[in-house]
Amino acid sequence: MKIDILTLFPHMFDGVFQESILRRAIDEGKVNIHFINFREYSDDSHGKVDDTPYGGGAGMVLRCQPIFDCVKSIRTDDSKVILLTPSGIPYKQEMAYHLSNEKHLILICGHYEGFDDRIRSICDLEISIGDYVLTGGEVPAMVLVDSITRLLPGVITDESHINDSFHENLLDYPTYTRPRVYEGMEVPEVLLSGNHEDIRKYRYEESLRLTREKRPDLLEK
């Protein structure tokens, strides 16, 4: 998979993609990630990418021209252009699975007060990672890249993500490791039984219990 991230602040990503599973996926060629500073596409002699909003108001608004020209220069028939915005579709694990099947993702990170609404016309999808406002789209882009990359073939084992939280709209079951008893708290006996069917049933029931207690809205789906 190829991922192009359009951002005014490419160095924000320096540490995030140089560690752990993401770094290994990049090194092994499972995913190719490129950062494009769309300021380089500005037709302004000073590299200006924003301007004051029509109708007045606080802040600056990203102009169409730099982003349009940038997207046009890298878009292919295999590309899916995603705008990261609070007004987008709420991001879910199911969407991560869907996007992991794409060949080329183009992520547009907004900044400042917002973006010219006409930029929506060149996007295939608008995504929000939650009902709150951030300083820009860089952090949401990190979230998407992390959640999608781990689902690519060979990045982690299939069993690892099949049992993830939100798979089939259930939270993950609780897990334990050594020691068997810690400060009076014991590992559930069923996990020590060696009976795989009993363990499977226990974990499913625990997933249901936790989802019912913490996220009952998921069960409604």
Secondary structure as the mmCIF struct_conf table of DSSP 4:
data_model
#
loop_
_struct_conf.conf_type_id
_struct_conf.id
_struct_conf.beg_label_comp_id
_struct_conf.beg_label_asym_id
_struct_conf.beg_label_seq_id
_struct_conf.end_label_comp_id
_struct_conf.end_label_asym_id
_struct_conf.end_label_seq_id
STRN STRN1 LYS A 2 LEU A 6
BEND BEND1 LEU A 8 LEU A 8
HELX_RH_3T_P HELX_RH_3T_P1 PRO A 10 PHE A 13
TURN_TY1_P TURN_TY1_P1 ASP A 14 GLY A 15
HELX_RH_3T_P HELX_RH_3T_P2 VAL A 16 GLN A 18
BEND BEND2 GLU A 19 GLU A 19
HELX_RH_AL_P HELX_RH_AL_P1 SER A 20 ASP A 27
TURN_TY1_P TURN_TY1_P2 GLU A 28 GLY A 29
BEND BEND3 LYS A 30 LYS A 30
STRN STRN2 ASN A 32 ILE A 36
HELX_RH_3T_P HELX_RH_3T_P3 PHE A 38 TYR A 41
BEND BEND4 ASP A 44 ASP A 44
TURN_TY1_P TURN_TY1_P3 SER A 45 HIS A 46
STRN STRN3 ASP A 50 ASP A 51
HELX_LH_PP_P HELX_LH_PP_P1 THR A 52 PRO A 53
TURN_TY1_P TURN_TY1_P4 TYR A 54 GLY A 55
BEND BEND5 ALA A 58 GLY A 59
STRN STRN4 VAL A 61 LEU A 62
HELX_RH_AL_P HELX_RH_AL_P2 CYS A 64 ILE A 74
TURN_TY1_P TURN_TY1_P5 ASP A 77 ASP A 78
STRN STRN5 SER A 79 PRO A 90
HELX_LH_PP_P HELX_LH_PP_P2 TYR A 91 TYR A 91
HELX_RH_AL_P HELX_RH_AL_P3 GLN A 93 LEU A 99
TURN_TY1_P TURN_TY1_P6 SER A 100 ASN A 101
BEND BEND6 LYS A 103 LYS A 103
STRN STRN6 HIS A 104 CYS A 109
STRN STRN7 HIS A 111 HIS A 111
TURN_TY1_P TURN_TY1_P7 TYR A 112 GLU A 113
STRN STRN8 GLY A 114 PHE A 115
HELX_RH_3T_P HELX_RH_3T_P4 ASP A 117 ILE A 122
BEND BEND7 ASP A 124 ASP A 124
STRN STRN9 LEU A 125 SER A 128
BEND BEND8 ILE A 129 TYR A 132
BEND BEND9 THR A 135 THR A 135
STRN STRN10 GLY A 136 GLY A 136
BEND BEND10 GLY A 137 GLY A 137
HELX_RH_AL_P HELX_RH_AL_P4 GLU A 138 THR A 149
TURN_TY1_P TURN_TY1_P8 ARG A 150 LEU A 151
BEND BEND11 LEU A 152 LEU A 152
TURN_TY1_P TURN_TY1_P9 PRO A 153 VAL A 155
BEND BEND12 ILE A 156 ILE A 156
HELX_RH_AL_P HELX_RH_AL_P5 ASP A 158 ILE A 162
TURN_TY1_P TURN_TY1_P10 ASN A 163 ASN A 163
BEND BEND13 ASP A 164 ASP A 164
TURN_TY1_P TURN_TY1_P11 SER A 165 PHE A 166
HELX_RH_3T_P HELX_RH_3T_P5 HIS A 167 ASN A 169
HELX_LH_PP_P HELX_LH_PP_P3 LEU A 171 PRO A 174
BEND BEND14 ARG A 178 ARG A 178
BEND BEND15 ARG A 180 ARG A 180
STRN STRN11 VAL A 181 TYR A 182
TURN_TY1_P TURN_TY1_P12 GLU A 183 GLY A 184
STRN STRN12 MET A 185 GLU A 186
HELX_RH_3T_P HELX_RH_3T_P6 GLU A 189 LEU A 192
BEND BEND16 SER A 193 SER A 193
HELX_RH_AL_P HELX_RH_AL_P6 HIS A 196 LYS A 214
HELX_RH_AL_P HELX_RH_AL_P7 PRO A 216 LEU A 219
TURN_TY1_P TURN_TY1_P13 GLU A 220 GLU A 220
#
